[in-house]
Amino acid sequence: MRGPDVHPHIPLLSESGALRGTVDADSVYALPSRYHSLFGTSQLFLKRSIDVMGAGLGMVLFAPLYGVIALLIILDSGLPVLFRWNVVGVRGKYLTSYKFRTMVPDAEARQGELSKENEMSGPVFKMRRDPRVTRVGRVLRRYSLDELPQLWSVFKGDMSLVGPRPLRQHEFEVLTAAQRARFAVTPGLTCLWQVSGRSDIRSFDEWMRLDRQYIESWSLWLDLLILARTVPVVARGRGAY
């Protein structure tokens, strides 16, 4: 299913969520001119090559771990093993990705009763001690192992190894035009927000600011630096819950 990028205009919302008009999609998703230069397009080609090789190698190396994780999830909380993650990709395109399930099967239906416990500002729900997370799920989240199935999304081109983290479709719908500008590039497994504190950053506006900073200062070298910084962050489980 294609998302809002099929429409030439995007609703422009006020901070209260009231409709103020519309804005042209091309202006919202416009990228700095250096992305379109010969050097920029060459770097983007290399970025995609790294994504394909990295995701392909990762799926092969982690294949035995996939089976172990699936078995642990089944023994801990039954089926399903995977969580169907309906998110938004580049230029507002709706995507379906998958994670290893880390919550109880009826977690989506129970979120409403926990809304007052949200520790993140804005439309995203984050709760440090979310009672819906399973025992195995806490371990998977701490070391980002639940993200491993997304390597397939990277391999397909729906995601990248590095880029702004995907947001869910209902979260996207309430963003302002300025916040939607982060969808000018392909979402990623890791990003500046991830290596700068992840869920320890409680301000949604700060998260969006880091995403815009990434887009404005992007280079292949920056991607490599973020990937290198991701390894110790994941190993320590920093900001993961």
N, C-alpha and C positions, 0 to 999 in steps of 0.2 A: 504493500500500500504506500502510495506516495503521500508526502506530507504537505505542509503549508507552502513549500517552494513552488507548487503548481499555481499558486495565486500570485498575481502581480503586485498585490498590496498586502501589508501586514497591519493588523490592528495596533494602534498606538494607545497605550494605557497610561493613566496617571498612577501615582504611587498608591492610591486607594483602590485601583483596579477599574476605575471608570473609563469608558471609551472616549478618547479625545479626537479620534479620526483615524486615518490610515497613513502609512508611509511606504514608499516604493521599496520592494524587496531588494532590488539591486543596490540601492544605497545602503541598506542595513548590512548587507553581506559583502560590501566592497572591501577589497584588500589593498594594502599599500602597494604602490606602483612597482616596488622592487620585486614583488612576487612574480610579476609579468615580464621581468627582464630576462635576458638569456642566462645570466648567472642564477637568477631565482628559479627559473624553470628547470635548470640543470640540477639544482639542489633538491627540488621537489621530486625529480626523477630518482635521484639517489635515495631520498627518504623512502619512497615507495619500494625501491629495491631492497632496502634494509628491512622494511616491514615484512615483505614476502619471505625473505631468507630467515629473518629472526623468528617469525611466527611459525614457519614450516619446521625449522629446527626445534623450536620449543615444543611443538606438538609431538614430534618424534621422541624427544628426550623425556618428556613428562608423561608419555603414554602409560607406563606402568603405574605412575602415581594417580592418574585418572581413575584407574580401576580400584585402587586402594581407597581413594576418597569416596567413590560411589558406594562401595561396600560399607564403609563406616557410616555414611549417611543413612543407608537402608537399615542397618542394625540399630542406629540411634533413634530415628524418627520415621522410618518407613519411606515410601515413595511419595512424590517423585524425587528423583535425584537432582534434576535441573530445575532452575527457576527461569521462567520465560520473562525476559526483561524488555519491555516495550519502551524504547528510548528514541531520541531525536538525533539525527546525524547532520552532516554538512548541509547548509542552506535549508535547515528545517525539515529535511527528509525523515519520515518516520521509518524506524528500523526495529527489527526483533533480534535481540542478542540473548545469550544465555549465560547464567552463572551456576555454580554449584549451589544448591539450596542450603541456606544457613538458618532459616527460620521455620517455625511450625507451618504445616501446609495451609492453615487458614489465617496466616499472618496479615494478608491484605484486608480481610474483613474486620480484623481487630484493630487496625491502625486508628480508626476514629476514636476509640475509647482512650487512646494514649496521646491524643493531640495536644493536651495541656502540658505534656512532659517533653515536648520538642525542645531541644537544646540549640537548634540552629535557627537563625532568623531567615525570613523569606519562605519560599514555597517548599523547600527541601526538609524532610523529616530526618533528624538525627537524635539518637538517644543512647547515652553511654551504656546504661544497663537495661537495655530493651528486653523485657521478659519473653518476647516471642523468639529470641535467638536460641537455638538448640545448643547442647553441650559441644557437639562436633562443630557446629556453626561458629562458635566463639573462637575456636582454634583456627578454622579456615579464614575467618575475617582478620584475625590478628596478624596473620602472615600473608594475607591477600591471596590465599590459595583458591578461594571461591572465584577468582577472576580468570583462572586458567582456561575455561571454555571459550573465553573471548578471543583467544588466539586465532580461532577460526574466523571470527569477524574481522580481525586484522588481515588475515590471509586473503579473505574475499575482497577487502578494500572498503568495507563499511566503517572500519576503525583503523587507527594507526597505533604504533607503539607509544608515540608521544603526541599529545594534543589535549585540549580541554576535555575533562571527564564528561561522558554523556549525561544528559538529564532525562528524566522520564517524561513521557508525553504530556501528562497532566501538569507537570511542573513547567514545561515549556509554554503551555497555553497562557499562563498568567505573567509571563515576563514582559518587561517593557521593550521597546525597539532597541534601546541602547544595550540592554542585557542580551538580546538575541544576536547581537553582533559577534558574540563568541562562536556562533555556529557558522562563521565564514570559512572555517577550516574543519578538517576531519577530526572527530573526537578521538581520544586516545586512552590507552591503558594507564598512563602516568602523565603527570603534568606539573607545572610550577606549584599549584595548590597542594598536590600530593606530597611533594618534597619539602614544602614549607610549613607543614603541620597537619595537613589533611583535616580530619574532623575536629581537631583541636582549635581550628579557626572557626569560630562560631558565627562570624558575620558573613552573610550571603553576599553582601556588597563587596567585601574584601576578596572573596572567592572569585567573583566576576571581574574585579580589578586585576587580579593575578592572571586570569585568562586573557584579558585584553592586552596586558603587558606582554604575555607570551606571543600573541599574534603580531603585535607591533614590533617586537624585537627578534622575531623568529630567524633562526639560521640552522643549518644542519649541525653546526658545532653546539648550539644551544640544546638541540635534541640529545646529542651524545652526552652532554653534561648532565642533563636531567636523568637520562638512563643510568649514568654512573652513580648519581646521588640516590636513585630509587633503591638500589641494592641494599645499602645499610639501613635506609628508612624502613624497608619491608622486613629486614632481618630483626630489627628492634621492635617492630610492631607499632611504631610511633603513630599516634592519632587514629588507630584502626579500631573501630567498634561498630 
